[in-house]
Amino acid sequence: MGSSHCFACGEENPIGLKLHFYTEGEEVVAEYLCQDNFVGWTGIQHGGITATLLDEVSAYVPYFKGLVAVTAELTVSFVEPIRTGERITLRGTAIKENRKIIEVNAKIYNEQGHVKAHSHAKMMILSDKQQEEMGVYR
């Protein structure tokens, strides 16, 4: 998905997160290890990175359905800090769908299964014309 230089999933972005997504049933999943260079407070992952992780897993839900979509709305709730060196799992699931919008709930879990953050996203499905205008292609 996206470009090879995407901050979240691009393999060629030297400062990117390099996330790899896969499916488990109806869920989209990825694992991530909190990096020292993405902290806000010492030892705690920056909230913007947490929001990026939730946004990206939400974007992969329509992608795995064969659709091209962009984030129209993202609401994030931070539950517990994500600490440097902490291994987390991202999970996203479609909860509502029509021809223009897919609503996605996403969560970040630690290795013990505690929810660290969660989000609700509205992903706007792009028409062929919108994709062409934006230069976005699957």
N, C-alpha and C positions, 0 to 999 in steps of 0.2 A: 504494500500500500504506500501511497505517498511517494516521495522521492528518496533516492539513496542518501540524501543529505537531511532528511527529516530529523529534527532534534530528538524525537521520541523513539523512532524505529529505524532510522537510517543507518546502514552499516558503514557508510563513508563519512559520517559526521564525526570528526575527531573528539568533539566535546559532548556528543549525544549520549542518550540513555541506552541505545541499541537493544530495545525490547524485541522479544520474539513471541508472537502470539500463536495460539493453537486453540482448538475447540475440545470441550468435554461435554458431549450431549448438546444442550442448548446454550451452554455457557462459553464465553471467550475467556481464555486464561493466559497469564504471563507471570513469570517470576522475576524478581528484581532484588538486588543487594544495594542498600542505601550507601552511597559514596560520600567520602569526606568533602569532595569539592562541590557538593550540592546542599550544604548546610545553611541554615539561617542562624539560629543560636548554636553555640558550640555543641557538637554531638547530636544535633537534631536536624532532620531533613527540612529544608525550606518548604513552606506551605505551597509555594508556586510549583514546586516539583511534584508534590503530592497531587495537586490539582491537574497537572499535566499527565500524570500516570492514570488518573481516573478518566480524563478526557480521551486519552488514547485507547484505553480498553473499550470505552463507549463507542469510539469511531470504528473499531474493528468488528463490532456486532453487525452493523449493516454490511460492512465489507465482506464478511464471511457468508452473507446472504446474496452476494453478487451485486450489491448496490454501491453507488458512489454517494457519500453523504458528508456534510460538514456540520459542525456543532452550531446549533441555533441558540441553545441555552444550556448552561451547566450550573447546577447548584451543588456545592460541596459542603459536607459536614466533617469537621476534624474531631475525632473522638479521643485518640491518644497520640502522643508524639511518636514519630518514626525515627529511630535512633541510628546513628552511623554504624554500619556493619550489620544492621538488622536485615534478615531475609524476609521478604514479603511476597505475597501472592495477590495478583489482581484478578478479579472476576467480574464479568459484565454479562447481563442478560436483558434481552428485549422483553418489555412488559406490555407494550401497546404499540400497535402498528397500523398505519393507513398508507395511502399511496404517496403522501408527502412527508410524513414524519414517523420516525421510529423513536419511541421513548425507551430509555435504557437505565436500569439501575446497576450501579457498579460498587464494588467494595474492595478494600485492601485489608488483607488479613496478615497477622504475623504467624510464625511457625507454630505457635500454641493455639491458633485458630481464633484469636481475639480480633475484633474489627478495629482497625486503626483509623479508617476514614471511609466515608461512603458518599455517593453522589447520585443525582438524578439528572439525566441529560435528554434533551430533545435534539435528535439528529435529523437535519433536513436532507431529504433525498433529492439529489440534483437530477434534473431532466437532462437529456442529451444536449439541448441548447445551453443550459446553464453550465454544464461541464465544459462545453466548447468556449463559452464566454470567459470562464475562469481559467481555462487552460488545465483543467483537472480531468484526468482520464484514469480509468481502471487498468 
